[in-house]
């Protein structure tokens, strides 16, 4: 074929290619634009529903936390004196109110805590406003809670009560109140009320509706607002609105529809009622969703014509140079095919990560099609289980391997995949951070359930990873499920169970079903041990404080991880309060960085990392208290001896008189004096009197009776008896036997 024919051929090929591309672009764009509006609506609604469900889970989590905390407050021995004692003394009230403040400050979303004692008719309030303290029913500004207590049998304990109430200065407060009381009593004698600020929930709504002019709110099954919506406060009746009636008519499902909302065409997304009977609703203006679609339509048409014009011009100008470029394109296509094969692993990893993290969801058949498409050996309909591997000492590992960390995790997947391939179908996926997940499936459910065989295989994996990569891994195993989709649903449970490495240590093997069984247990915070810990810290008993702290923290290992977090947070605030008290009373300063300890709690791998921080504070506190104590004690012993030397002739000199002069406890003085001098205070007084009497016997002509009186003895017979007991002879014999000195 001639050069001219080649040029004409490639010119025709290029023009045909350009025209075909433009026509295809126009047709496909037209079809896409026709359907994109519906697609956009579905995507926005799906995103809205995910946001609403996430908010629902956060509210449910907050509710569970509030239930746990209100139950803990109700069972707190310190606070029980406010609940059950008709007339607690001021010391008990002060301690209990401080404990209430600690509980309130432990959760940022708590507006206030009430403790009600029906016997005394008193309300004890902890709040971040001026309402702190005790109030009678007549003084209480929150009249709504009074009505609730008068009809308390109509309410369920530990169940949120949305309400609005005034707090004295006319300010209205919206909150969710949780009641804790004994339902078995015919007439409630005491109760605890935990008020959760509604503004905390609306703060999250604001961040979720900051774009598109959207609104989000909560309502009950009667259409009553349970959160603010725009300018409408909580408890506003929305049941008369048309779009709300559509939601109320669909009582069981989550869905979306397009309707007029306050005069604006909007997309309305809503959830099914949750366990509280609450529904979460989001409205998004329709124009905001479709605004960019119209702009995209215009841009697509303009772009198509520009491509057509540019392509035609290029066809004429570049005909002579097309022979080489086409050959180059063919070579590039071959290169792209090679690159596609190399990138296949990345694509497969992205797919597995998406289904495990629930970013994408497939039905059983669709999932199997995807698995087949990517060439996975694992089947969607076979029994399966998850194996979560966590790199121990991850910070050190990441710092050591730096940019090669992904290669290390890829090597871990290869090692574990090779070991497990002899018994199961296995696929590995890098979940990110310190986690690698193995998906195991088997044609034989019995083989997959053999725990002993699985343990042997997992220990071999750990040994081989340690041997070849010098990396330790902890393993968490999920239960066996009938399909891959069912196993994927277990990922969050396995992830939560893996956090118990905190107690099991590096290189551990955890069964998630064993950990999840811990959720069935109820935890009661050991207030009495907390008091003992405070006492030990206040007195500088570092080792005893360490033992009590370790016992309290280790005990939480038998409960859900949230209990561990709450307990450590509670103990942190307790130690902070002790440090503040000691610093105030003893003028010593102890440096304690608890903020970083709390902030990094989720990154802590083993309990010793937290324990080390606490123990360092305990030791530092003990040393400073001991130094302060020794200085004060030496001065005190000196003052006591001075009093004895000055008052030995006073018959009334005794432990109590010395304690009165020093304004201190007799028991404390007695114990301290003996501890530091190895003598009782009575023996010390007796020793001084004896020494003075012997001096008078040798240096004066006073009678024995006069000497007894001058040295503080109440009568001469007692003096005779004590002198002979101390010296082995009577005073008269002592004067005769010893050489006399100059007479006074």
C-alpha positions as CSV (number, residue, x, y, z in Angstrom):
1,X,0.0,0.0,0.0
2,X,1.4,3.4,-1.0
3,X,2.3,6.2,1.4
4,X,-0.6,8.2,0.1
5,X,-3.0,5.3,0.6
6,X,-1.6,4.8,4.1
7,X,-2.1,8.5,4.8
8,X,-5.7,8.4,3.5
9,X,-6.4,5.1,5.4
10,X,-5.2,6.5,8.7
11,X,-7.0,9.8,8.0
12,X,-10.3,7.9,7.5
13,X,-9.6,5.7,10.5
14,X,-9.0,8.8,12.7
15,X,-12.0,10.7,11.4
16,X,-14.2,7.6,11.9
17,X,-12.7,7.1,15.4
18,X,-13.4,10.7,16.4
19,X,-16.9,10.8,15.0
20,X,-17.7,7.4,16.6
21,X,-16.3,8.6,19.9
22,X,-18.3,11.8,19.8
23,X,-21.5,10.0,18.9
24,X,-20.9,7.4,21.5
25,X,-20.2,10.2,24.1
26,X,-23.4,12.1,23.1
27,X,-25.6,9.0,23.2
28,X,-24.1,7.6,26.5
29,X,-24.2,11.0,28.1
30,X,-27.8,11.5,27.1
31,X,-28.8,8.2,28.5
32,X,-26.8,8.8,31.7
33,X,-28.2,12.2,32.2
34,X,-31.7,10.8,31.7
35,X,-31.1,8.3,34.5
36,X,-28.6,10.1,36.6
37,X,-31.2,12.2,38.4
38,X,-32.8,9.0,39.8
39,X,-29.4,7.6,40.5
40,X,-28.4,10.7,42.4
41,X,-31.6,10.6,44.4
42,X,-30.9,7.0,45.4
43,X,-27.3,7.7,46.2
44,X,-28.2,10.8,48.3
45,X,-31.0,8.8,50.1
46,X,-28.6,5.9,50.7
47,X,-26.0,8.4,52.1
48,X,-28.8,10.0,54.2
49,X,-30.0,6.7,55.6
50,X,-26.4,5.7,56.5
51,X,-25.9,9.0,58.3
52,X,-29.3,8.6,60.1
53,X,-28.5,5.0,61.1
54,X,-25.0,6.1,62.3
55,X,-26.6,8.8,64.3
56,X,-29.2,6.3,65.7
57,X,-26.3,4.0,66.7
58,X,-24.5,6.9,68.4
59,X,-27.7,7.8,70.3
60,X,-28.2,4.2,71.2
61,X,-24.6,4.0,72.4
62,X,-25.1,7.2,74.4
63,X,-28.3,5.7,75.9
64,X,-26.4,2.5,76.9
65,X,-23.8,4.6,78.5
66,X,-26.4,6.7,80.3
67,X,-28.1,3.5,81.5
68,X,-24.8,2.1,82.8
69,X,-23.8,5.3,84.5
70,X,-27.3,5.9,86.1
71,X,-27.3,2.3,87.4
72,X,-23.7,2.8,88.7
73,X,-24.7,6.0,90.5
74,X,-27.8,4.3,92.0
75,X,-25.5,1.6,93.4
76,X,-22.7,3.9,94.5
77,X,-22.2,3.5,98.2
78,X,-21.0,7.1,98.7
79,X,-24.1,8.5,96.9
80,X,-26.4,5.9,98.6
81,X,-26.3,8.0,101.7
82,X,-28.1,10.8,99.8
83,X,-30.6,8.3,98.4
84,X,-31.5,6.3,101.4
85,X,-30.5,8.2,104.6
86,X,-33.3,10.6,105.8
87,X,-30.8,13.0,107.3
88,X,-27.2,12.5,106.0
89,X,-24.6,14.5,107.8
90,X,-22.7,17.4,106.0
91,X,-19.6,15.3,105.6
92,X,-21.5,12.5,103.8
93,X,-23.3,15.1,101.7
94,X,-20.1,16.8,100.7
95,X,-18.4,13.5,99.7
96,X,-21.6,12.3,97.8
97,X,-21.9,15.6,95.9
98,X,-18.2,15.4,94.9
99,X,-18.8,11.9,93.6
100,X,-21.9,13.2,91.7
101,X,-19.7,15.9,90.1
102,X,-17.1,13.3,89.2
103,X,-19.8,11.2,87.4
104,X,-21.1,14.3,85.6
105,X,-17.7,15.4,84.5
106,X,-16.8,11.9,83.2
107,X,-19.3,12.3,80.3
108,X,-19.3,15.6,78.3
109,X,-23.0,15.2,77.2
110,X,-24.4,15.1,80.8
111,X,-26.3,18.4,81.6
112,X,-27.1,17.5,85.2
113,X,-27.7,14.7,87.7
114,X,-30.5,14.6,90.3
115,X,-30.6,12.4,93.4
116,X,-34.1,12.3,95.0
117,X,-34.7,11.2,98.6
118,X,-38.5,10.8,99.3
119,X,-37.9,10.3,103.0
120,X,-36.4,13.8,103.4
121,X,-38.1,15.3,100.3
122,X,-34.7,16.6,99.2
123,X,-33.3,16.9,95.7
124,X,-29.5,16.8,95.4
125,X,-28.3,18.3,92.1
126,X,-25.0,18.3,90.2
127,X,-25.0,20.7,87.3
128,X,-22.7,22.9,85.3
129,X,-25.0,25.9,86.2
130,X,-25.8,27.6,89.5
131,X,-28.2,24.9,90.5
132,X,-25.6,22.8,92.3
133,X,-26.5,21.6,95.8
134,X,-29.5,20.4,97.8
135,X,-33.0,21.7,97.3
136,X,-36.4,21.0,98.7
137,X,-39.3,20.2,96.4
138,X,-40.7,23.7,96.8
139,X,-37.3,25.3,96.0
140,X,-36.7,23.1,92.9
141,X,-36.9,25.1,89.6
142,X,-37.4,22.0,87.5
143,X,-41.1,21.5,88.1
144,X,-41.3,18.8,85.4
145,X,-39.2,16.3,87.4
146,X,-41.5,16.9,90.4
147,X,-44.5,15.8,88.3
148,X,-42.6,12.8,87.0
149,X,-41.8,11.7,90.6
150,X,-45.4,12.1,91.6
151,X,-46.4,9.7,88.8
152,X,-43.2,7.7,88.6
153,X,-44.9,4.4,88.2
154,X,-46.0,5.5,84.7
155,X,-42.4,5.7,83.6
156,X,-39.8,3.0,82.8
157,X,-36.4,3.1,84.5
158,X,-33.3,3.6,82.3
159,X,-35.5,4.8,79.4
160,X,-35.0,8.4,78.0
161,X,-37.7,10.9,78.7
162,X,-37.5,13.9,76.3
163,X,-38.5,17.1,78.0
164,X,-38.0,20.8,78.3
165,X,-37.7,22.6,81.7
166,X,-36.6,25.9,83.1
167,X,-33.6,26.4,85.4
168,X,-34.4,29.4,87.5
169,X,-33.3,32.3,85.3
170,X,-36.0,31.7,82.7
171,X,-33.6,29.8,80.5
172,X,-35.2,26.7,78.8
173,X,-33.2,23.5,78.8
174,X,-34.0,20.6,76.4
175,X,-32.7,17.2,77.6
176,X,-33.3,13.4,77.8
177,X,-33.8,12.3,81.3
178,X,-33.0,8.7,82.5
179,X,-34.7,7.5,85.7
180,X,-33.1,4.9,88.0
181,X,-35.5,3.6,90.7
182,X,-36.8,0.4,92.2
183,X,-40.0,-0.6,90.3
184,X,-40.9,-3.2,92.9
185,X,-41.7,-0.5,95.4
186,X,-45.3,0.6,95.5
187,X,-44.3,4.1,96.3
188,X,-40.8,5.1,95.2
189,X,-38.6,6.1,98.1
190,X,-35.6,7.2,96.1
191,X,-34.4,7.8,92.5
192,X,-31.5,9.0,90.4
193,X,-32.1,11.2,87.3
194,X,-29.5,11.6,84.6
195,X,-30.2,14.5,82.2
196,X,-28.5,14.2,78.8
197,X,-28.2,17.5,76.9
198,X,-30.3,17.5,73.8
199,X,-27.9,20.1,72.3
200,X,-25.2,17.3,72.3
201,X,-27.3,15.4,69.7
202,X,-28.1,18.5,67.7
203,X,-24.4,19.3,67.6
204,X,-23.9,16.1,65.6
205,X,-26.9,17.0,63.4
206,X,-25.4,20.3,62.6
207,X,-22.2,18.7,61.3
208,X,-24.2,16.2,59.2
209,X,-26.5,18.9,57.6
210,X,-23.9,21.6,57.0
211,X,-24.2,21.2,53.3
212,X,-27.2,21.2,50.8
213,X,-29.3,23.2,53.3
214,X,-30.5,19.9,54.7
215,X,-32.2,19.4,58.1
216,X,-32.1,16.4,60.4
217,X,-34.3,15.7,63.4
218,X,-35.7,12.9,65.6
219,X,-39.3,12.2,66.3
220,X,-41.4,9.6,68.0
221,X,-44.1,7.4,66.5
222,X,-46.7,10.0,67.1
223,X,-44.9,12.7,65.1
224,X,-43.6,14.7,68.1
225,X,-40.1,16.2,67.8
226,X,-37.5,14.7,70.1
227,X,-34.8,17.1,69.0
228,X,-34.7,20.7,67.6
229,X,-35.5,21.2,63.9
230,X,-34.5,24.6,62.7
231,X,-36.3,27.1,64.8
232,X,-38.8,24.5,66.2
233,X,-37.9,23.3,69.7
234,X,-38.1,19.8,71.1
235,X,-41.7,18.4,71.6
236,X,-43.1,20.4,68.7
237,X,-46.0,18.5,67.1
238,X,-45.2,17.7,63.5
239,X,-47.9,15.1,63.0
240,X,-50.0,17.6,61.0
241,X,-47.4,18.0,58.2
242,X,-48.0,16.0,55.1
243,X,-44.6,14.5,54.6
244,X,-44.6,13.5,58.3
245,X,-47.9,11.6,57.8
246,X,-46.3,9.7,55.0
247,X,-43.6,8.6,57.3
248,X,-46.0,7.7,60.1
249,X,-48.1,5.6,57.7
250,X,-45.0,3.5,56.9
251,X,-44.4,2.2,60.5
252,X,-41.9,-0.6,60.0
253,X,-39.4,0.3,57.3
254,X,-36.6,2.8,56.4
255,X,-37.3,4.5,53.1
256,X,-37.2,7.8,51.2
257,X,-39.6,9.8,49.0
258,X,-39.9,13.2,47.4
259,X,-42.4,15.7,48.8
260,X,-43.0,19.3,49.6
261,X,-41.4,20.3,52.9
262,X,-42.2,23.8,54.2
263,X,-43.0,24.9,50.7
264,X,-39.8,23.4,49.1
265,X,-39.6,20.3,47.0
266,X,-37.3,18.0,49.1
267,X,-35.9,14.5,49.4
268,X,-37.2,13.0,52.7
269,X,-35.1,10.1,54.1
270,X,-36.2,8.3,57.3
271,X,-35.4,5.2,59.4
272,X,-37.6,2.6,60.9
273,X,-38.3,3.0,64.6
274,X,-35.4,2.0,66.7
275,X,-35.5,0.2,70.1
276,X,-36.7,3.4,71.7
277,X,-39.4,3.9,69.1
278,X,-37.5,6.9,67.7
279,X,-37.3,7.7,64.0
280,X,-34.5,9.8,62.4
281,X,-35.5,12.0,59.5
282,X,-33.5,14.1,57.1
283,X,-34.8,16.5,54.4
284,X,-32.6,17.8,51.6
285,X,-33.8,20.4,49.0
286,X,-34.3,18.7,45.7
287,X,-32.8,21.6,43.8
288,X,-29.5,21.2,45.7
289,X,-29.3,17.5,44.6
290,X,-30.0,18.1,40.9
291,X,-28.3,21.5,40.6
292,X,-25.0,20.1,39.3
293,X,-26.8,17.6,36.9
294,X,-28.2,20.4,34.8
295,X,-24.8,22.1,34.7
296,X,-23.2,18.7,33.8
297,X,-25.7,18.3,30.9
298,X,-24.6,21.6,29.3
299,X,-20.9,20.9,29.9
300,X,-21.2,17.5,28.4
301,X,-22.8,18.7,25.1
302,X,-20.3,21.5,24.8
303,X,-17.4,19.1,25.5
304,X,-18.7,16.7,22.8
305,X,-18.8,19.4,20.2
306,X,-15.3,20.6,21.2
307,X,-14.0,17.0,20.9
308,X,-15.6,16.7,17.5
309,X,-14.1,20.0,16.2
310,X,-10.7,19.3,17.7
311,X,-10.8,15.7,16.4
312,X,-11.6,16.8,12.8
313,X,-8.8,19.4,12.8
314,X,-6.4,16.9,14.3
315,X,-7.3,14.3,11.6
316,X,-6.4,16.7,8.8
317,X,-3.2,18.0,10.5
318,X,-1.8,14.7,11.8
319,X,-2.5,12.3,8.9
320,X,1.1,12.1,7.9
321,X,2.3,11.2,11.4
322,X,-0.3,8.5,12.2
323,X,1.5,5.4,11.0
324,X,4.0,5.5,13.9
325,X,1.6,6.6,16.6
326,X,-0.8,3.7,15.8
327,X,2.0,1.2,16.1
328,X,2.9,3.0,19.4
329,X,-0.7,2.6,20.6
330,X,-0.6,-1.1,19.9
331,X,2.5,-1.4,22.0
332,X,1.0,0.7,24.8
333,X,-2.1,-1.6,24.8
334,X,0.2,-4.5,25.4
335,X,1.9,-2.6,28.2
336,X,-1.4,-1.8,29.7
337,X,-2.4,-5.4,29.7
338,X,0.8,-6.3,31.6
339,X,0.1,-3.4,34.1
340,X,-3.5,-4.6,34.5
341,X,-2.2,-8.0,35.6
342,X,0.2,-6.4,38.0
343,X,-2.6,-4.3,39.5
344,X,-4.9,-7.2,39.9
345,X,-3.8,-7.7,43.5
346,X,-4.6,-4.0,44.3
347,X,-8.1,-4.3,42.8
348,X,-8.8,-7.6,44.6
349,X,-7.6,-6.1,47.9
350,X,-9.9,-3.0,47.4
351,X,-12.9,-5.3,46.7
352,X,-12.3,-7.5,49.8
353,X,-11.7,-4.4,52.0
354,X,-14.9,-2.8,50.7
355,X,-17.1,-5.8,51.5
356,X,-15.5,-6.4,54.9
357,X,-15.9,-2.8,56.0
358,X,-19.5,-2.7,54.6
359,X,-18.7,0.0,52.0
360,X,-20.3,-2.2,49.4
361,X,-23.0,-4.9,50.0
362,X,-23.9,-7.8,47.7
363,X,-26.5,-10.5,47.8
364,X,-25.2,-14.1,47.8
365,X,-25.4,-14.6,44.1
366,X,-23.9,-11.2,43.2
367,X,-21.1,-11.8,45.7
368,X,-20.3,-15.2,44.2
369,X,-20.2,-13.6,40.8
370,X,-17.7,-11.0,42.0
371,X,-15.6,-13.7,43.7
372,X,-15.5,-15.7,40.5
373,X,-14.7,-12.6,38.4
374,X,-11.6,-11.8,40.6
375,X,-10.5,-15.4,40.6
376,X,-11.0,-16.1,44.3
377,X,-11.2,-19.8,45.4
378,X,-13.4,-19.0,48.4
379,X,-17.1,-19.5,47.9
380,X,-19.9,-17.2,49.2
381,X,-22.2,-20.1,50.2
382,X,-19.7,-22.2,52.1
383,X,-19.3,-22.1,55.9
384,X,-16.6,-19.6,56.9
385,X,-15.0,-17.7,59.7
386,X,-12.8,-14.6,60.1
387,X,-9.2,-14.6,61.5
388,X,-8.1,-11.1,62.5
389,X,-4.3,-10.7,62.9
390,X,-3.0,-7.6,64.7
391,X,0.7,-6.6,64.6
392,X,2.0,-6.3,68.1
393,X,4.1,-3.2,69.1
394,X,2.7,-1.6,65.9
395,X,4.3,1.8,66.5
396,X,7.8,0.3,66.7
397,X,7.1,-2.0,63.7
398,X,5.8,1.0,61.6
399,X,8.9,3.0,62.6
400,X,11.3,0.2,61.7
401,X,9.8,-0.8,58.3
402,X,8.6,2.8,57.4
403,X,7.5,2.7,53.7
404,X,7.8,-1.1,53.5
405,X,5.0,-1.8,56.1
406,X,2.5,-2.8,53.4
407,X,5.0,-5.3,52.0
408,X,5.3,-6.8,55.5
409,X,1.6,-7.2,55.8
410,X,1.5,-8.7,52.2
411,X,4.1,-11.2,53.4
412,X,2.0,-12.0,56.5
413,X,-1.0,-12.7,54.2
414,X,1.2,-15.0,52.0
415,X,2.6,-16.9,54.9
416,X,-0.8,-17.4,56.6
417,X,-2.5,-18.1,53.3
418,X,0.0,-20.8,52.4
419,X,-0.3,-22.5,55.9
420,X,-4.1,-22.5,55.8
421,X,-4.4,-23.5,52.1
422,X,-3.8,-27.2,53.0
423,X,-7.1,-27.3,55.0
424,X,-9.2,-24.4,53.9
425,X,-10.0,-21.9,51.1
426,X,-8.3,-18.7,52.3
427,X,-8.0,-15.1,51.3
428,X,-6.2,-12.3,53.0
429,X,-7.0,-8.6,53.1
430,X,-5.0,-5.6,54.5
431,X,-7.7,-3.8,56.5
432,X,-5.3,-0.9,57.4
433,X,-3.4,0.3,60.5
434,X,-2.2,-2.8,62.4
435,X,-4.8,-5.3,61.1
436,X,-4.7,-8.1,58.5
437,X,-7.9,-10.2,58.0
438,X,-8.1,-13.8,56.8
439,X,-11.3,-15.2,55.3
440,X,-11.4,-19.0,55.8
441,X,-14.0,-21.2,54.1
442,X,-14.4,-24.9,53.9
443,X,-16.6,-27.5,52.1
444,X,-16.6,-29.3,55.5
445,X,-18.3,-27.4,58.3
446,X,-17.0,-30.0,60.9
447,X,-13.4,-29.4,59.9
448,X,-13.8,-25.6,60.1
449,X,-15.2,-26.0,63.7
450,X,-12.3,-28.2,65.0
451,X,-10.9,-25.8,67.5
452,X,-7.8,-27.9,68.4
453,X,-6.8,-28.2,64.7
454,X,-7.4,-24.5,64.2
455,X,-5.3,-23.6,67.3
456,X,-2.4,-25.6,66.0
457,X,-2.6,-23.9,62.6
458,X,-2.8,-20.4,64.1
459,X,0.2,-21.0,66.4
460,X,2.1,-22.2,63.4
461,X,1.2,-19.0,61.6
462,X,2.5,-16.9,64.6
463,X,5.7,-18.9,64.7
464,X,6.4,-18.6,61.0
465,X,5.6,-14.8,60.9
466,X,8.0,-14.3,63.9
467,X,10.6,-16.5,62.3
468,X,10.6,-14.9,58.8
469,X,9.6,-11.3,59.5
470,X,10.6,-10.8,63.2
471,X,7.1,-9.6,63.9
472,X,4.7,-10.8,66.6
473,X,1.0,-11.0,65.8
474,X,-2.1,-11.4,68.1
475,X,-5.0,-13.5,66.7
476,X,-8.7,-13.1,67.2
477,X,-11.1,-15.7,65.8
478,X,-14.8,-15.4,64.9
479,X,-17.4,-18.1,65.2
480,X,-18.2,-20.3,62.2
481,X,-21.0,-18.9,60.1
482,X,-23.0,-20.6,57.3
483,X,-22.0,-18.2,54.5
484,X,-19.4,-15.5,53.7
485,X,-21.9,-12.7,54.1
486,X,-22.8,-13.9,57.6
487,X,-19.1,-14.0,58.5
488,X,-18.5,-10.5,57.2
489,X,-21.2,-9.3,59.6
490,X,-19.1,-10.6,62.4
491,X,-16.1,-8.3,61.6
492,X,-17.0,-5.5,64.1
493,X,-17.5,-8.1,66.8
494,X,-14.1,-9.6,66.1
495,X,-12.5,-6.1,66.0
496,X,-14.0,-5.3,69.4
497,X,-12.9,-8.6,70.9
498,X,-9.3,-8.0,69.6
499,X,-9.1,-5.0,72.0
500,X,-8.9,-7.5,74.9
501,X,-5.3,-8.0,73.9
502,X,-5.0,-5.3,76.6
503,X,-5.3,-8.1,79.2
504,X,-4.2,-11.2,77.2
505,X,-0.9,-9.7,76.1
506,X,1.1,-9.8,72.8
507,X,1.0,-12.9,70.8
508,X,-2.3,-14.0,72.3
509,X,-5.2,-16.0,70.8
510,X,-8.7,-14.7,71.4
511,X,-12.1,-16.3,70.6
512,X,-14.5,-13.5,69.9
513,X,-17.6,-15.6,71.1
514,X,-15.9,-15.9,74.6
515,X,-15.4,-12.1,74.7
516,X,-18.9,-11.3,73.5
517,X,-20.3,-13.5,76.3
518,X,-18.9,-11.0,78.7
519,X,-21.6,-8.6,77.6
520,X,-24.1,-10.7,79.5
521,X,-22.4,-9.8,82.8
522,X,-23.4,-6.7,84.9
523,X,-20.5,-4.7,86.3
524,X,-20.6,-2.9,89.6
525,X,-17.8,-0.4,90.2
526,X,-15.9,-1.3,93.5
527,X,-16.4,1.9,95.4
528,X,-15.0,0.5,98.6
529,X,-11.7,-0.4,96.8
530,X,-11.6,3.0,95.3
531,X,-11.8,4.5,98.8
532,X,-9.0,2.2,99.9
533,X,-6.9,3.4,96.9
534,X,-7.6,7.0,97.8
535,X,-6.5,6.3,101.4
536,X,-3.3,4.6,100.3
537,X,-2.4,7.5,98.0
538,X,-3.2,10.1,100.7
539,X,-0.9,8.3,103.1
540,X,1.9,7.6,100.6
541,X,1.4,3.8,100.6
542,X,2.6,3.3,97.0
543,X,2.8,-0.5,96.9
544,X,-0.6,-1.0,98.4
545,X,-2.0,1.6,96.0
546,X,-0.4,-0.3,93.1
547,X,-1.9,-3.6,94.3
548,X,-5.5,-2.1,94.6
549,X,-5.2,-0.3,91.2
550,X,-4.0,-3.5,89.5
551,X,-6.8,-5.5,91.0
552,X,-9.5,-3.0,90.0
553,X,-8.2,-2.8,86.4
554,X,-7.6,-6.5,86.0
555,X,-11.1,-7.3,87.2
556,X,-12.5,-5.3,84.2
557,X,-11.0,-7.9,81.8
558,X,-14.1,-10.1,82.6
559,X,-16.4,-7.4,81.1
560,X,-17.0,-5.6,77.8
561,X,-14.3,-3.2,76.7
562,X,-16.5,-0.1,77.4
563,X,-16.3,-1.1,81.1
564,X,-12.5,-1.1,80.9
565,X,-12.5,2.4,79.3
566,X,-15.0,3.8,81.9
567,X,-13.1,2.3,84.8
568,X,-9.7,3.6,83.7
569,X,-11.3,7.0,83.0
570,X,-13.0,7.0,86.5
571,X,-9.7,6.0,88.2
572,X,-7.9,8.7,86.3
573,X,-10.3,11.4,87.6
574,X,-10.0,9.9,91.1
575,X,-6.2,10.1,91.1
576,X,-6.4,13.6,89.7
577,X,-8.6,14.7,92.6
578,X,-6.3,13.1,95.1
579,X,-3.3,14.9,93.6
580,X,-5.2,18.2,93.8
581,X,-6.1,17.6,97.4
582,X,-2.6,16.7,98.4
583,X,-1.1,19.6,96.5
584,X,-3.4,21.9,98.3
585,X,-2.9,20.5,101.8
586,X,0.8,19.7,101.7
587,X,2.2,22.3,99.3
588,X,3.8,19.7,97.0
589,X,3.6,19.4,93.2
590,X,3.3,16.1,91.3
591,X,3.5,16.2,87.6
592,X,0.9,14.0,85.9
593,X,0.0,13.9,82.2
594,X,-3.2,11.9,82.3
595,X,-4.7,13.7,79.2
596,X,-2.4,11.8,76.9
597,X,-3.1,8.6,78.7
598,X,-6.8,9.0,78.2
599,X,-6.5,10.2,74.6
600,X,-4.4,7.2,73.6
601,X,-6.5,4.6,75.4
602,X,-7.7,3.0,72.1
603,X,-4.0,2.8,70.9
604,X,-2.8,1.1,74.0
605,X,-1.9,-2.6,73.3
606,X,-1.3,-4.1,76.7
607,X,-2.4,-2.9,80.2
608,X,1.2,-2.4,81.4
609,X,1.5,0.7,79.1
610,X,-1.2,2.4,81.2
611,X,-0.2,0.9,84.5
612,X,3.4,2.2,84.1
613,X,2.1,5.8,83.9
614,X,-0.1,5.4,87.0
615,X,2.6,3.6,89.0
616,X,5.1,6.3,88.2
617,X,2.7,8.9,89.7
618,X,2.1,6.7,92.7
619,X,5.9,6.4,93.4
620,X,6.5,10.1,92.8
621,X,3.7,11.0,95.2
622,X,4.9,8.5,97.8
623,X,8.5,9.9,97.8
624,X,7.3,13.5,98.1
625,X,4.9,12.7,100.9
626,X,7.6,10.7,102.8
627,X,10.0,13.6,102.6
628,X,7.4,16.0,103.8
629,X,6.2,13.6,106.4
630,X,9.8,13.0,107.9
631,X,10.4,16.7,108.2
632,X,7.1,17.3,110.0
633,X,7.5,14.2,112.2
634,X,11.0,15.2,113.4
635,X,9.7,18.7,114.4
636,X,6.7,17.1,116.1
637,X,8.9,14.7,118.3
638,X,11.1,17.6,119.2
639,X,8.1,19.7,120.4
640,X,6.7,16.7,122.4
641,X,10.0,16.3,124.2
642,X,10.2,20.0,125.0
643,X,6.7,19.8,126.6
644,X,7.7,16.8,128.7
645,X,10.9,18.5,129.8
646,X,8.9,21.6,130.8
647,X,5.8,20.0,132.4
648,X,7.2,16.8,134.0
649,X,6.4,18.1,137.5
650,X,2.8,18.6,136.5
651,X,0.8,15.5,137.8
652,X,-1.7,16.1,134.9
653,X,1.0,15.7,132.2
654,X,-0.2,12.8,130.0
655,X,-0.9,11.8,126.4
656,X,-4.2,13.7,126.3
657,X,-2.8,16.9,127.8
658,X,0.1,16.9,125.2
659,X,-2.4,16.2,122.4
660,X,-4.6,19.1,123.6
661,X,-1.7,21.5,123.6
662,X,-0.6,20.4,120.1
663,X,-4.3,20.3,118.9
664,X,-3.8,16.8,117.5
665,X,-5.3,13.4,117.8
666,X,-3.9,11.4,120.9
667,X,-4.0,8.2,118.9
668,X,-1.9,9.7,116.1
669,X,0.6,11.2,118.5
670,X,1.0,8.0,120.5
671,X,1.4,5.9,117.4
672,X,3.9,8.3,115.7
673,X,6.0,8.8,118.9
674,X,6.5,5.0,119.4
675,X,7.1,4.5,115.7
676,X,10.0,7.0,115.6
677,X,11.5,6.7,119.2
678,X,10.6,3.1,120.0
679,X,9.2,4.3,123.4
680,X,5.6,4.9,124.4
681,X,4.8,8.5,125.4
682,X,3.9,7.3,128.9
683,X,7.3,5.6,129.2
684,X,9.0,8.8,128.0
685,X,7.3,10.9,130.6
686,X,8.1,8.2,133.3
687,X,11.8,8.2,132.2
688,X,12.1,12.0,132.5
689,X,10.5,12.0,135.9
690,X,12.8,9.2,137.1
691,X,15.9,11.0,135.9
692,X,14.8,14.2,137.7
693,X,14.0,12.3,140.9
694,X,17.4,10.6,140.9
695,X,19.1,13.9,140.4
696,X,17.1,15.4,143.4
697,X,17.9,12.4,145.5
698,X,21.6,12.9,144.9
699,X,21.8,16.7,144.9
700,X,19.2,17.8,147.4
701,X,18.0,17.2,151.0
702,X,14.3,17.0,150.0
703,X,12.4,14.2,151.5
704,X,11.3,11.3,149.3
705,X,7.7,12.5,149.6
706,X,8.7,16.1,148.5
707,X,10.7,14.7,145.6
708,X,7.7,12.6,144.5
709,X,5.6,15.7,144.4
710,X,8.3,17.8,142.6
711,X,8.6,15.2,139.9
712,X,4.9,14.9,139.2
713,X,3.9,11.7,141.1
714,X,0.5,11.9,142.7
715,X,1.6,10.1,145.9
716,X,4.8,8.9,147.5
717,X,3.7,5.2,147.6
718,X,3.2,5.1,143.9
719,X,6.6,6.9,143.5
720,X,8.3,4.2,145.7
721,X,6.7,1.4,143.7
722,X,7.7,2.9,140.3
723,X,11.2,3.9,141.4
724,X,12.0,0.4,142.7
725,X,10.5,-1.2,139.5
726,X,12.7,1.1,137.4
727,X,15.9,1.0,139.4
728,X,15.8,-2.2,141.5
729,X,16.1,-0.3,144.8
730,X,13.9,2.1,146.9
731,X,14.5,5.8,146.7
732,X,16.0,5.8,150.3
733,X,18.4,2.9,149.5
734,X,19.4,4.7,146.2
735,X,20.3,7.8,148.2
736,X,22.3,5.8,150.7
737,X,24.2,3.7,148.1
738,X,25.1,6.5,145.7
739,X,27.7,9.1,146.6
740,X,26.2,12.5,147.4
741,X,27.0,15.6,145.4
742,X,26.7,19.2,146.5
743,X,23.5,19.9,148.3
744,X,21.0,22.3,146.7
